[in-house]
Amino acid sequence: MTLEAVQDYFSDFDMDHRIMVLDTSTATVDEAAIAHGVEPDQIGKTLSFKLEDAAILIVVAGRAKIDNKKYKSQFGKKAKMLSPDEALERTGHAVGGVCPFALKNPIDVYLDISLRKHQEIIPAAGDQNSSIRLSLDELEKHSNCKAWVDVCNQVDH
């Protein structure tokens, strides 16, 4: 599961042409923001966590940080991120390209309200050089979002 899997997924919706593959890395929020000429919070950062024996993904605004108290209140457990190897095994995407699309295994995906400050979000699209610009509605639909959550600290611009 890589960029090609994400392209195949979006081709079913005639949206694969919207995937951007750049010559420069977009693996970090700062790299992606510079590459796309946007502020860092417009980058959709997909974080992967262990929850019991399962994994979950939470897409958050680029500068947002998980608030452990809010996370535990939402999910009943302390936040524990997947290791890079576990993320690759569970999602099919390597760290830097983890996204909520074309996942290797069924994984619950949540969107954090920190994303709502922008009309469009730019998450990764399967590898360290790819991304896709989506409206919030498109992100919600194509990530198969289970729910919107509030698990991040408020970050001022």
C-alpha positions as semicolon CSV with decimal commas, in nm:
position;residue;x (nm);y (nm);z (nm)
1;M;0,000;0,000;0,000
2;T;0,166;0,313;-0,119
3;L;0,109;0,610;-0,341
4;E;-0,015;0,371;-0,611
5;A;-0,282;0,231;-0,377
6;V;-0,400;0,582;-0,291
7;Q;-0,405;0,675;-0,661
8;D;-0,612;0,363;-0,734
9;Y;-0,851;0,450;-0,452
10;F;-0,904;0,806;-0,575
11;S;-0,932;0,694;-0,939
12;D;-1,262;0,527;-0,844
13;F;-1,391;0,879;-0,771
14;D;-1,218;1,044;-1,069
15;M;-0,998;1,234;-0,822
16;D;-0,658;1,070;-0,878
17;H;-0,548;1,370;-1,089
18;R;-0,565;1,579;-0,769
19;I;-0,284;1,387;-0,603
20;M;0,031;1,595;-0,604
21;V;0,368;1,422;-0,628
22;L;0,650;1,664;-0,561
23;D;1,025;1,647;-0,611
24;T;1,075;1,757;-0,251
25;S;0,974;1,571;0,062
26;T;0,645;1,650;0,229
27;A;0,710;1,399;0,509
28;T;0,699;1,660;0,787
29;V;0,443;1,929;0,849
30;D;0,697;2,206;0,790
31;E;0,824;2,050;0,465
32;A;0,469;2,002;0,339
33;A;0,362;2,356;0,432
34;I;0,660;2,507;0,249
35;A;0,612;2,282;-0,054
36;H;0,243;2,375;-0,083
37;G;0,276;2,740;0,017
38;V;0,028;2,711;0,303
39;E;0,040;2,757;0,678
40;P;0,136;2,443;0,873
41;D;-0,210;2,393;1,025
42;Q;-0,354;2,339;0,677
43;I;-0,149;2,019;0,654
44;G;-0,348;1,717;0,772
45;K;-0,118;1,513;0,996
46;T;-0,231;1,150;1,032
47;L;-0,131;1,003;1,367
48;S;-0,153;0,630;1,441
49;F;-0,230;0,491;1,785
50;K;-0,274;0,156;1,959
51;L;-0,614;0,109;2,116
52;E;-0,641;-0,231;2,282
53;D;-0,542;-0,480;2,010
54;A;-0,651;-0,246;1,732
55;A;-0,506;0,062;1,570
56;I;-0,678;0,393;1,512
57;L;-0,586;0,693;1,301
58;I;-0,652;1,052;1,397
59;V;-0,605;1,329;1,142
60;V;-0,514;1,656;1,311
61;A;-0,406;2,004;1,202
62;G;-0,034;2,028;1,136
63;R;0,069;2,212;1,452
64;A;-0,183;2,040;1,681
65;K;-0,056;1,821;1,964
66;I;-0,247;1,539;2,128
67;D;-0,380;1,637;2,471
68;N;-0,343;1,320;2,679
69;K;-0,632;1,411;2,909
70;K;-0,871;1,472;2,618
71;Y;-0,750;1,156;2,440
72;K;-0,808;0,942;2,750
73;S;-1,151;1,099;2,800
74;Q;-1,243;1,019;2,438
75;F;-1,096;0,670;2,407
76;G;-1,069;0,546;2,768
77;K;-0,696;0,475;2,741
78;K;-0,370;0,665;2,750
79;A;-0,245;0,768;2,405
80;K;0,017;0,525;2,277
81;M;0,145;0,580;1,925
82;L;0,232;0,295;1,692
83;S;0,601;0,248;1,618
84;P;0,705;0,321;1,259
85;D;0,712;-0,054;1,186
86;E;0,369;-0,106;1,341
87;A;0,228;0,189;1,144
88;L;0,359;0,041;0,821
89;E;0,227;-0,305;0,906
90;R;-0,120;-0,182;1,008
91;T;-0,177;0,094;0,752
92;G;0,040;-0,015;0,461
93;H;0,195;0,334;0,455
94;A;0,536;0,430;0,592
95;V;0,573;0,717;0,840
96;G;0,583;1,042;0,643
97;G;0,320;0,908;0,405
98;V;0,065;0,769;0,650
99;C;-0,280;0,878;0,543
100;P;-0,638;0,765;0,601
101;F;-0,684;0,636;0,244
102;A;-0,631;0,292;0,085
103;L;-0,544;0,130;0,416
104;K;-0,401;-0,222;0,427
105;N;-0,633;-0,320;0,714
106;P;-0,966;-0,185;0,839
107;I;-0,883;0,094;1,083
108;D;-1,115;0,341;1,252
109;V;-1,033;0,695;1,140
110;Y;-1,114;1,005;1,342
111;L;-1,084;1,370;1,244
112;D;-0,988;1,622;1,510
113;I;-1,175;1,951;1,529
114;S;-0,840;2,132;1,495
115;L;-0,885;2,079;1,119
116;R;-1,199;2,292;1,107
117;K;-1,014;2,623;1,094
118;H;-0,951;2,566;0,721
119;Q;-1,181;2,498;0,427
120;E;-0,922;2,271;0,266
121;I;-0,675;2,030;0,420
122;I;-0,369;1,872;0,259
123;P;-0,297;1,523;0,399
124;A;-0,032;1,282;0,274
125;A;-0,124;1,043;-0,005
126;G;0,076;0,730;0,063
127;D;0,442;0,833;0,052
128;Q;0,682;1,107;0,159
129;N;0,642;1,313;-0,158
130;S;0,269;1,293;-0,221
131;S;-0,038;1,468;-0,091
132;I;-0,390;1,564;-0,192
133;R;-0,587;1,883;-0,132
134;L;-0,937;1,806;0,000
135;S;-1,229;2,001;0,138
136;L;-1,334;1,903;0,490
137;D;-1,636;1,721;0,345
138;E;-1,414;1,529;0,103
139;L;-1,170;1,442;0,381
140;E;-1,456;1,319;0,598
141;K;-1,599;1,108;0,315
142;H;-1,278;0,959;0,176
143;S;-1,120;0,886;0,514
144;N;-1,435;0,695;0,611
145;C;-1,432;0,907;0,924
146;K;-1,594;0,731;1,218
147;A;-1,634;1,055;1,414
148;W;-1,506;1,406;1,473
149;V;-1,318;1,427;1,804
150;D;-1,159;1,694;2,023
151;V;-0,829;1,541;2,139
152;C;-0,575;1,817;2,074
153;N;-0,447;2,118;2,263
154;Q;-0,550;2,453;2,127
155;V;-0,257;2,592;1,931
156;D;-0,240;2,961;1,850
157;H;-0,109;3,070;1,509
